[in-house]
Amino acid sequence: MTSAIQIRNTDTVATAVGDLAQGEMVQITGARTGAEIAVAEAIPRGHKIALRDIAEGEHILKYGEVIGMATSDIAAGQWVHVHNCRGLKARRHE
């Protein structure tokens, strides 16, 4: 089974350790070792998977910190990337 790493319990995303195929089950390691989530769409290695539903406008958390904001609703298991997330890490002082 492929895995994805969740850094902190508060994180809303995990990072894929390998390429994730639509429909496969992924084991979450790290903060919630043993949890599983179904992959909603293909996700490349190193990219983020939503661990729960994230509403449009909601902050996205990784490392226990806000890394971005959802630009559309994101369902659990979907790929979180530039098509549905606006990065905020470099925009803190805007």
One Martini backbone bead per residue (centre of mass of N, CA, C, O) as a GRO file, in nm:
protein
   94
    1MET     BB    1   0.097   0.035   0.022
    2THR     BB    2   0.062   0.352  -0.004
    3SER     BB    3   0.193   0.670   0.113
    4ALA     BB    4   0.138   0.943   0.352
    5ILE     BB    5   0.251   1.245   0.507
    6GLN     BB    6   0.182   1.358   0.835
    7ILE     BB    7   0.304   1.592   1.050
    8ARG     BB    8   0.035   1.704   1.181
    9ASN     BB    9  -0.273   1.682   1.329
   10THR     BB   10  -0.373   1.967   1.188
   11ASP     BB   11  -0.344   1.871   0.916
   12THR     BB   12  -0.509   1.873   0.579
   13VAL     BB   13  -0.241   1.739   0.470
   14ALA     BB   14  -0.051   1.515   0.260
   15THR     BB   15   0.243   1.346   0.147
   16ALA     BB   16   0.341   1.181  -0.124
   17VAL     BB   17   0.565   0.910  -0.166
   18GLY     BB   18   0.399   0.833  -0.419
   19ASP     BB   19   0.223   0.749  -0.664
   20LEU     BB   20  -0.128   0.814  -0.706
   21ALA     BB   21  -0.417   0.629  -0.757
   22GLN     BB   22  -0.715   0.611  -0.849
   23GLY     BB   23  -0.886   0.435  -0.576
   24GLU     BB   24  -0.676   0.408  -0.383
   25MET     BB   25  -0.527   0.322  -0.087
   26VAL     BB   26  -0.396   0.527   0.180
   27GLN     BB   27  -0.140   0.550   0.405
   28ILE     BB   28  -0.099   0.713   0.703
   29THR     BB   29   0.176   0.887   0.824
   30GLY     BB   30   0.287   0.987   1.135
   31ALA     BB   31   0.055   1.146   1.308
   32ARG     BB   32  -0.162   0.911   1.164
   33THR     BB   33  -0.094   0.626   1.198
   34GLY     BB   34  -0.320   0.407   1.002
   35ALA     BB   35  -0.458   0.577   0.831
   36GLU     BB   36  -0.710   0.610   0.568
   37ILE     BB   37  -0.737   0.692   0.205
   38ALA     BB   38  -0.904   0.781  -0.075
   39VAL     BB   39  -0.832   0.830  -0.406
   40ALA     BB   40  -0.976   1.065  -0.635
   41GLU     BB   41  -0.694   1.122  -0.783
   42ALA     BB   42  -0.424   1.169  -0.938
   43ILE     BB   43  -0.097   1.173  -0.760
   44PRO     BB   44   0.199   1.294  -0.727
   45ARG     BB   45   0.487   1.274  -0.612
   46GLY     BB   46   0.507   1.520  -0.347
   47HIS     BB   47   0.217   1.569  -0.318
   48LYS     BB   48  -0.106   1.667  -0.218
   49ILE     BB   49  -0.352   1.541   0.017
   50ALA     BB   50  -0.664   1.539   0.125
   51LEU     BB   51  -0.794   1.453   0.453
   52ARG     BB   52  -1.030   1.657   0.400
   53ASP     BB   53  -1.260   1.866   0.374
   54ILE     BB   54  -1.228   2.178   0.182
   55ALA     BB   55  -1.313   2.496   0.178
   56GLU     BB   56  -1.364   2.765   0.030
   57GLY     BB   57  -1.120   2.982   0.189
   58GLU     BB   58  -0.964   2.781   0.336
   59HIS     BB   59  -0.718   2.679   0.517
   60ILE     BB   60  -0.401   2.524   0.464
   61LEU     BB   61  -0.235   2.256   0.638
   62LYS     BB   62   0.123   2.244   0.710
   63TYR     BB   63   0.328   2.194   0.972
   64GLY     BB   64   0.101   2.361   1.139
   65GLU     BB   65   0.062   2.555   0.887
   66VAL     BB   66  -0.005   2.800   0.673
   67ILE     BB   67   0.011   2.755   0.300
   68GLY     BB   68  -0.300   2.812   0.220
   69MET     BB   69  -0.586   2.856  -0.010
   70ALA     BB   70  -0.885   2.773  -0.110
   71THR     BB   71  -1.033   2.817  -0.447
   72SER     BB   72  -1.192   2.554  -0.378
   73ASP     BB   73  -1.343   2.284  -0.334
   74ILE     BB   74  -1.215   2.005  -0.131
   75ALA     BB   75  -1.187   1.676  -0.128
   76ALA     BB   76  -1.131   1.401   0.005
   77GLY     BB   77  -0.843   1.280  -0.187
   78GLN     BB   78  -0.748   1.523  -0.321
   79TRP     BB   79  -0.566   1.731  -0.504
   80VAL     BB   80  -0.320   1.969  -0.387
   81HIS     BB   81  -0.290   2.268  -0.583
   82VAL     BB   82  -0.285   2.535  -0.805
   83HIS     BB   83  -0.595   2.468  -0.896
   84ASN     BB   84  -0.695   2.488  -0.551
   85CYS     BB   85  -0.437   2.674  -0.453
   86ARG     BB   86  -0.317   2.945  -0.258
   87GLY     BB   87  -0.033   3.064  -0.176
   88LEU     BB   88   0.101   3.210   0.154
   89LYS     BB   89   0.397   3.204   0.253
   90ALA     BB   90   0.503   3.459   0.059
   91ARG     BB   91   0.226   3.648   0.156
   92ARG     BB   92   0.222   3.763   0.458
   93HIS     BB   93   0.280   4.094   0.371
   94GLU     BB   94   0.013   4.187   0.199
   0.00000   0.00000   0.00000
